[in-house]
Amino acid sequence: MNLDWIVSPLTQYCVLALAFMSCMGLCFSTSIRMRMERRRMATSQESLDQTVKALSTAVEQIRRDGPEPETRRPAPLEGLNLTKRAQALRMHRRGESLATISAALQSPRNEIELLLKVHGYLNS
């Protein structure tokens, strides 16, 4: 078999030229893809900037036109405070009825019953 053509300088130069052309083609195609991607990213960035600007304008509009937050304190919950609780327990120890205790303290009878039950559970 005659393999002299492989070591011929002309064959080697042709193979080298083909490899160089392939590398250049890859380089150019990558460059074109990069330009396309940069354009797409720039368009996306512009769209995002417009959206952010519109949203920030809307937020500022809402802040200006919206109601101011209320600074009032919430109304205190009605119920038995500690002095009423102590009075109810004292009256119960003296033997007064639930109706009398609730009338004296101006509290619902159910609250007084619950107070006495809880106090009974805690003491037992």
Secondary structure, DSSP 8 states (H G I E B T S, - for coil): ---TTTS-HHHHHHHHHHHHHHHHHHHHHHHHHHHHHHHHHHHHHHHHHHHHHHHHHHHHHHHHHS------------S--HHHHHHHHHHHHTT--HHHHHHHHT--HHHHHHHHHHHHHHH-
